[in-house]
Amino acid sequence: MPTAANSTGAITHRPVIGSSKSRLALALATMTLALLAGLAISVSSSGAAVVTLKTVKVGKPGNPAVGIEPFTDAIYRSCKEAKGEKECLMVGGVEYGYGIGQLEITVKQWVAFLNTADPAGRDPHHLYESSESSSAWPKFGAIDFSSGAGKGHHYSVAFPEWADKPYGFANFLRAARFINSLYNGRLLSKHSSSEGGFRYVTYRVRLSAKTESGMYELSGARVKGPGRSHKTGFVLPSQNEWIKAAYYDPSGGGTYSYWKYPTDAGVFGDGSATAPASTTLNPANGEVTNSATQPLSTYHASGVAAPTWCPAAVAPEACASVNPFGLDPTTYAEAFQGSLSSVGQAKTTSPWGTLDQGGNAVEWTDTIAPSPTGSSDGRVWRRLHGGISNAPAYQLWLSAVGLQPQDNGLFTATYPWLGFRVGVVGDLKIGKG
């Protein structure tokens, strides 16, 4: 289900199903009615999960921004140089140092959060949909729910192969609640390290069940849109923080010090000629098998099949046909091609050492954008970035700045490639919380 840009620069998420588009729309409408570093999880004596998050340090404060027109294969020193019909945006400039997750938040980490934030399994804040289960959606269902399980054990990783895949059913409010759980939790330790010329800080945090306030005040969020409430703590990266970590080259490489892709400098204006290669996945577990090919990303490159896999415990026929929407196998196969790969296994780093900012799951930022309708529509729109495993190369571009409503419930339930990574601002102190 790749994404496309409309004339406003919004991301319009739609399946590639040709004449079958109306069948999918009807099915979705009917439905709405009716182990890499940084992934360790443990449980404290209080029942709260302890998660480990490895972050990359992003320095060079005060770096210059660049001009882009959404989904256009060009870059400008300033918007005065842009001559296109789309609105030009200045992006990537950040006046301070900060941290950003080396990896996307995984299914294993999300399940730990679910069991901490919703120990009774009542889901008052809509953190889970039935379409996320392996029975409802064998190919994409990564999390199972058991109403009869004990307190703090209602949610589980559906199959072991899913543990280190990105969590793919996030809307902004879900991601913000995860951040609040971190913010309100207790920082048990942090450790600085370096490798390959990159600098890292690894945090070990006991999560909190408190999710409605913290870094983001979520009361009335549907109307006013929560911004950051504190200058120090865990955050969702802003659009500029996300873009700088993915594309800005502190050594001056690329064009105006910016890469075209989070994996390589590329060449602006050459279409997909200098795009990274596409991953090949083990068909039984989703692990990358061609990591020796560099640069590399989990996306749908032109002329090859989208990366795909099916859990070993699931019959291939079920992965190919069973879905929550009642789609026939042909339509379903056309609409839902790309699978998520294990985080970090493509191995290609951004200029700062992050992994998978290009491809795999598209990622939320906390930047609020104007409504694409041009007038207030009563919804809060947020920027996303990064492309997906079923998207073509242009979705990996620096200029691929899309947006979606922060609380789009239909989209969250039907689009299994929505992820996020954690950011850090300020100097976090051990023992907080």
QUISULBEL-V470362 format. One record per helix or strand of 3 or more residues. SS is the DSSP state (H for helix, E for strand). FROM is the first residue (numbers start at 1). LEN is the number of residues. If there is no record, write none. Layout:
BEGIN
ss & from & len
SS & FROM & LEN
SS & FROM & LEN
END
This chain:
BEGIN
ss & from & len
E & 3 & 3
E & 11 & 3
H & 18 & 16
E & 41 & 3
E & 49 & 10
E & 66 & 4
E & 88 & 4
E & 98 & 4
H & 107 & 11
H & 130 & 3
E & 143 & 3
E & 155 & 3
H & 160 & 3
H & 172 & 12
E & 186 & 10
E & 198 & 9
H & 221 & 4
E & 233 & 4
H & 239 & 9
E & 296 & 3
H & 316 & 6
H & 329 & 7
E & 362 & 8
E & 381 & 5
H & 393 & 4
E & 402 & 4
H & 409 & 6
E & 422 & 4
END
